[in-house]
Amino acid sequence: MDENSQREMAPVLDFMRDLRDTSGAAVVFVRHTGYSGTHMRGSSDREGYWESKITLTCKDEGTCEISAEHREVEASEGIRYRRSWDEHSRSRRLVAIEGPGQESSESW
């Protein structure tokens, strides 16, 4: 399928909507944005399809931000964090960033 073609993507979006309505389950799709970083790549129909959207943006300096939107409510403020390695537990950690240059003691 050509992801840029509204004609070819319409049956896929209809199927996902029918699956959601029939099963009562959440249907999730993952897309990356174009170079501008603001809109999903491919057919613009996807922009009109989502009800809730989670956006992950990573910066060159190693910090990331996760934000959430829902069609019927105001968007939440994003949560900034940096990725870190914890040598003791040998696991990847996400360390919250409170403000410019300030890290929280909280990690996930």
C-alpha positions in Angstrom: 0.0 0.0 0.0 1.0 3.5 -0.6 0.9 5.3 2.8 0.7 8.6 1.0 -2.5 7.7 -0.8 -5.8 8.6 0.9 -7.5 6.1 -1.3 -5.3 3.2 -0.2 -5.2 4.2 3.5 -9.0 4.6 3.9 -9.7 0.8 4.2 -7.0 0.5 6.8 -8.3 3.3 8.9 -11.9 2.0 8.5 -10.7 -1.5 9.6 -9.0 0.0 12.7 -12.2 2.0 13.6 -14.4 -1.1 13.1 -12.0 -3.2 15.2 -12.1 -0.6 18.0 -15.9 -0.4 17.9 -16.5 -4.2 17.7 -13.9 -5.2 20.3 -14.2 -2.2 22.7 -10.4 -2.3 22.9 -7.9 0.5 22.2 -6.4 0.4 18.8 -2.9 1.8 18.6 -0.8 2.8 15.6 2.7 4.2 15.5 3.9 6.8 13.1 6.9 9.0 12.8 6.8 12.6 11.8 8.4 14.3 8.8 11.4 16.5 8.9 9.4 19.4 10.4 8.5 17.2 13.4 5.0 18.4 13.6 2.8 16.2 11.4 2.8 12.4 10.8 4.2 11.3 7.5 1.9 9.8 4.8 -1.7 10.5 4.2 -3.2 13.4 6.1 -6.2 11.2 6.9 -4.2 9.8 9.9 -4.1 13.3 11.4 -7.9 13.3 11.5 -8.1 9.7 12.8 -6.5 9.9 16.2 -8.4 10.5 19.4 -5.5 10.4 21.8 -1.9 11.0 20.8 1.4 10.6 22.7 4.4 12.3 21.1 8.0 11.5 21.9 10.6 14.1 20.9 14.3 13.6 21.4 16.9 16.5 21.1 20.5 16.2 20.0 21.8 16.9 23.5 20.3 13.7 24.9 17.1 15.1 26.4 13.7 13.9 25.4 10.1 15.1 26.0 6.9 13.1 26.1 3.6 14.9 25.8 0.0 13.7 25.5 -3.0 15.2 23.7 -6.7 14.2 23.4 -9.1 15.7 21.0 -11.6 16.8 23.7 -9.2 18.3 26.3 -6.4 20.8 26.4 -3.0 19.2 25.8 -0.9 18.4 28.9 2.4 19.9 29.6 5.2 17.7 28.4 7.5 15.8 30.7 11.2 16.3 30.0 13.8 13.6 30.8 17.2 12.3 29.9 18.2 8.7 29.4 20.8 7.4 31.9 22.5 4.1 32.7 22.4 2.8 36.3 25.5 0.7 36.8 24.3 -0.8 40.1 21.1 -2.3 38.6 22.5 -2.5 35.1 19.4 -1.0 33.7 18.4 2.0 31.6 16.8 4.9 33.6 14.8 7.9 32.6 15.7 10.9 34.8 13.2 13.7 35.0 14.3 17.2 34.2 12.6 19.8 36.3 13.7 23.0 34.5 16.7 24.3 32.7 19.8 22.5 34.1 17.8 21.0 37.0 17.3 17.2 37.3 14.9 15.6 39.7 16.0 12.9 42.0 13.1 10.8 40.6 13.9 8.3 37.9 11.9 5.5 36.3 
